[in-house]
Amino acid sequence: MNIKAIKTEADYNRSLKRLEKIFHAPASSKEGDEAEVLSILIEKYEDEHYPIEAPDPIEAIKFRMEQMNMKKKDLAEIIGYKSRVTEILTRKRKLTLKMIRSLHEELKIPYESLLAEY
């Protein structure tokens, strides 16, 4: 096992290719240990060089609604009237603290996503 820090794009690509080869190695083997360490290094490099920004609150709500096959009327039961849901989803009205709490409790959307600016 010859592992070093991933500092360049070439290091990153080389690490990805190596991980691809040893990905299914048994966890208790040398290659399994190498795969685990490479995964951590690759993740760190990707977090620093290819960050994924969290969606804004409205996109987070829409995504969760899609996951749960919800309609506007279902969301209205959580945050208020159907017309209010339309205003929220079209960004004509901001979320209130009460709505944020309800969305977090009922739909399990993280507070961080719901409190972001939009």
Phi and psi restraints in degrees (value plus and minus 20) as a CYANA .aco file:
   2 ASN   PHI    -143.5  -103.5
   2 ASN   PSI      61.4   101.4
   3 ILE   PHI    -126.1   -86.1
   3 ILE   PSI     119.3   159.3
   4 LYS   PHI    -159.1  -119.1
   4 LYS   PSI     148.7   188.7
   5 ALA   PHI     -80.5   -40.5
   5 ALA   PSI     126.8   166.8
   6 ILE   PHI    -113.4   -73.4
   6 ILE   PSI      91.9   131.9
   7 LYS   PHI    -135.6   -95.6
   7 LYS   PSI     -42.5    -2.5
   8 THR   PHI    -146.9  -106.9
   8 THR   PSI     149.0   189.0
   9 GLU   PHI     -84.1   -44.1
   9 GLU   PSI     -54.8   -14.8
  10 ALA   PHI     -85.5   -45.5
  10 ALA   PSI     -63.3   -23.3
  11 ASP   PHI     -79.4   -39.4
  11 ASP   PSI     -63.4   -23.4
  12 TYR   PHI     -80.7   -40.7
  12 TYR   PSI     -69.3   -29.3
  13 ASN   PHI     -83.6   -43.6
  13 ASN   PSI     -59.9   -19.9
  14 ARG   PHI     -83.2   -43.2
  14 ARG   PSI     -61.7   -21.7
  15 SER   PHI     -85.7   -45.7
  15 SER   PSI     -60.0   -20.0
  16 LEU   PHI     -82.1   -42.1
  16 LEU   PSI     -63.3   -23.3
  17 LYS   PHI     -83.7   -43.7
  17 LYS   PSI     -61.8   -21.8
  18 ARG   PHI     -86.1   -46.1
  18 ARG   PSI     -63.0   -23.0
  19 LEU   PHI     -82.0   -42.0
  19 LEU   PSI     -58.1   -18.1
  20 GLU   PHI     -79.6   -39.6
  20 GLU   PSI     -58.2   -18.2
  21 LYS   PHI     -91.6   -51.6
  21 LYS   PSI     -55.4   -15.4
  22 ILE   PHI    -128.5   -88.5
  22 ILE   PSI     -11.0    29.0
  23 PHE   PHI     -75.2   -35.2
  23 PHE   PSI     -60.1   -20.1
  24 HIS   PHI    -115.1   -75.1
  24 HIS   PSI      -4.0    36.0
  25 ALA   PHI     -86.1   -46.1
  25 ALA   PSI     126.4   166.4
  26 PRO   PHI     -77.7   -37.7
  26 PRO   PSI     120.1   160.1
  27 ALA   PHI     -78.8   -38.8
  27 ALA   PSI     -50.7   -10.7
  28 SER   PHI    -109.2   -69.2
  28 SER   PSI     -13.2    26.8
  29 SER   PHI    -118.0   -78.0
  29 SER   PSI     149.5   189.5
  30 LYS   PHI     -81.2   -41.2
  30 LYS   PSI     -62.8   -22.8
  31 GLU   PHI     -86.7   -46.7
  31 GLU   PSI     -53.3   -13.3
  32 GLY   PHI     -84.2   -44.2
  32 GLY   PSI     -62.4   -22.4
  33 ASP   PHI     -83.5   -43.5
  33 ASP   PSI     -62.3   -22.3
  34 GLU   PHI     -82.2   -42.2
  34 GLU   PSI     -62.1   -22.1
  35 ALA   PHI     -82.3   -42.3
  35 ALA   PSI     -60.2   -20.2
  36 GLU   PHI     -84.8   -44.8
  36 GLU   PSI     -65.7   -25.7
  37 VAL   PHI     -85.7   -45.7
  37 VAL   PSI     -63.6   -23.6
  38 LEU   PHI     -80.8   -40.8
  38 LEU   PSI     -60.2   -20.2
  39 SER   PHI     -79.6   -39.6
  39 SER   PSI     -62.8   -22.8
  40 ILE   PHI     -84.5   -44.5
  40 ILE   PSI     -65.3   -25.3
  41 LEU   PHI     -84.8   -44.8
  41 LEU   PSI     -61.6   -21.6
  42 ILE   PHI     -84.1   -44.1
  42 ILE   PSI     -64.3   -24.3
  43 GLU   PHI     -80.5   -40.5
  43 GLU   PSI     -63.0   -23.0
  44 LYS   PHI     -81.7   -41.7
  44 LYS   PSI     -65.4   -25.4
  45 TYR   PHI     -81.8   -41.8
  45 TYR   PSI     -65.0   -25.0
  46 GLU   PHI     -84.8   -44.8
  46 GLU   PSI     -59.9   -19.9
  47 ASP   PHI     -81.0   -41.0
  47 ASP   PSI     -57.5   -17.5
  48 GLU   PHI     -99.8   -59.8
  48 GLU   PSI     -56.6   -16.6
  49 HIS   PHI    -124.1   -84.1
  49 HIS   PSI     -40.2    -0.2
  50 TYR   PHI    -154.1  -114.1
  50 TYR   PSI      37.5    77.5
  51 PRO   PHI     -85.6   -45.6
  51 PRO   PSI     125.7   165.7
  52 ILE   PHI    -129.8   -89.8
  52 ILE   PSI      96.7   136.7
  53 GLU   PHI     -96.5   -56.5
  53 GLU   PSI     126.2   166.2
  54 ALA   PHI     -88.2   -48.2
  54 ALA   PSI     128.3   168.3
  55 PRO   PHI     -88.8   -48.8
  55 PRO   PSI     137.6   177.6
  56 ASP   PHI     -91.4   -51.4
  56 ASP   PSI     145.4   185.4
  57 PRO   PHI     -75.0   -35.0
  57 PRO   PSI     -60.3   -20.3
  58 ILE   PHI     -87.7   -47.7
  58 ILE   PSI     -61.9   -21.9
  59 GLU   PHI     -85.2   -45.2
  59 GLU   PSI     -56.7   -16.7
  60 ALA   PHI     -83.7   -43.7
  60 ALA   PSI     -61.6   -21.6
  61 ILE   PHI     -85.1   -45.1
  61 ILE   PSI     -66.9   -26.9
  62 LYS   PHI     -81.4   -41.4
  62 LYS   PSI     -61.0   -21.0
  63 PHE   PHI     -83.2   -43.2
  63 PHE   PSI     -65.1   -25.1
  64 ARG   PHI     -85.3   -45.3
  64 ARG   PSI     -58.6   -18.6
  65 MET   PHI     -81.1   -41.1
  65 MET   PSI     -62.0   -22.0
  66 GLU   PHI     -84.0   -44.0
  66 GLU   PSI     -62.8   -22.8
  67 GLN   PHI     -80.3   -40.3
  67 GLN   PSI     -57.6   -17.6
  68 MET   PHI    -116.9   -76.9
  68 MET   PSI     -11.1    28.9
  69 ASN   PHI      31.6    71.6
  69 ASN   PSI      24.9    64.9
  70 MET   PHI    -112.7   -72.7
  70 MET   PSI     131.0   171.0
  71 LYS   PHI    -130.7   -90.7
  71 LYS   PSI     151.8   191.8
  72 LYS   PHI     -77.9   -37.9
  72 LYS   PSI     -57.9   -17.9
  73 LYS   PHI     -84.5   -44.5
  73 LYS   PSI     -52.4   -12.4
  74 ASP   PHI     -87.9   -47.9
  74 ASP   PSI     -60.1   -20.1
  75 LEU   PHI     -89.4   -49.4
  75 LEU   PSI     -52.2   -12.2
  76 ALA   PHI     -80.8   -40.8
  76 ALA   PSI     -52.0   -12.0
  77 GLU   PHI     -86.4   -46.4
  77 GLU   PSI     -41.0    -1.0
  78 ILE   PHI    -114.7   -74.7
  78 ILE   PSI     -62.4   -22.4
  79 ILE   PHI    -135.5   -95.5
  79 ILE   PSI     -22.4    17.6
  80 GLY   PHI     111.9   151.9
  80 GLY   PSI    -176.1  -136.1
  81 TYR   PHI     -82.3   -42.3
  81 TYR   PSI     136.0   176.0
  82 LYS   PHI     -82.4   -42.4
  82 LYS   PSI     -56.5   -16.5
  83 SER   PHI     -85.5   -45.5
  83 SER   PSI     -54.8   -14.8
  84 ARG   PHI     -87.0   -47.0
  84 ARG   PSI     -58.9   -18.9
  85 VAL   PHI     -80.2   -40.2
  85 VAL   PSI     -64.7   -24.7
  86 THR   PHI     -80.5   -40.5
  86 THR   PSI     -64.2   -24.2
  87 GLU   PHI     -82.4   -42.4
  87 GLU   PSI     -59.6   -19.6
  88 ILE   PHI     -86.3   -46.3
  88 ILE   PSI     -69.9   -29.9
  89 LEU   PHI     -88.5   -48.5
  89 LEU   PSI     -43.4    -3.4
  90 THR   PHI    -116.0   -76.0
  90 THR   PSI     -14.1    25.9
  91 ARG   PHI      47.2    87.2
  91 ARG   PSI       4.5    44.5
  92 LYS   PHI    -108.0   -68.0
  92 LYS   PSI     -36.6     3.4
  93 ARG   PHI    -154.5  -114.5
  93 ARG   PSI     121.0   161.0
  94 LYS   PHI    -104.6   -64.6
  94 LYS   PSI     135.5   175.5
  95 LEU   PHI     -91.0   -51.0
  95 LEU   PSI     119.6   159.6
  96 THR   PHI    -111.9   -71.9
  96 THR   PSI     146.5   186.5
  97 LEU   PHI     -81.1   -41.1
  97 LEU   PSI     -58.6   -18.6
  98 LYS   PHI     -82.9   -42.9
  98 LYS   PSI     -62.4   -22.4
  99 MET   PHI     -84.2   -44.2
  99 MET   PSI     -63.7   -23.7
 100 ILE   PHI     -79.4   -39.4
 100 ILE   PSI     -64.9   -24.9
 101 ARG   PHI     -82.0   -42.0
 101 ARG   PSI     -63.8   -23.8
 102 SER   PHI     -84.4   -44.4
 102 SER   PSI     -63.6   -23.6
 103 LEU   PHI     -83.0   -43.0
 103 LEU   PSI     -59.4   -19.4
 104 HIS   PHI     -85.2   -45.2
 104 HIS   PSI     -66.6   -26.6
 105 GLU   PHI     -88.9   -48.9
 105 GLU   PSI     -63.9   -23.9
 106 GLU   PHI    -104.2   -64.2
 106 GLU   PSI     -59.7   -19.7
 107 LEU   PHI    -125.5   -85.5
 107 LEU   PSI     -24.4    15.6
 108 LYS   PHI      40.5    80.5
 108 LYS   PSI      13.6    53.6
 109 ILE   PHI    -102.6   -62.6
 109 ILE   PSI     109.1   149.1
 110 PRO   PHI     -79.3   -39.3
 110 PRO   PSI     123.4   163.4
 111 TYR   PHI     -75.7   -35.7
 111 TYR   PSI     -58.3   -18.3
 112 GLU   PHI     -77.0   -37.0
 112 GLU   PSI     -58.2   -18.2
 113 SER   PHI     -93.1   -53.1
 113 SER   PSI     -57.9   -17.9
 114 LEU   PHI     -97.7   -57.7
 114 LEU   PSI     -44.1    -4.1
 115 LEU   PHI    -111.7   -71.7
 115 LEU   PSI     -25.6    14.4
 116 ALA   PHI     -86.9   -46.9
 116 ALA   PSI     133.1   173.1
 117 GLU   PHI     -88.5   -48.5
 117 GLU   PSI     127.9   167.9
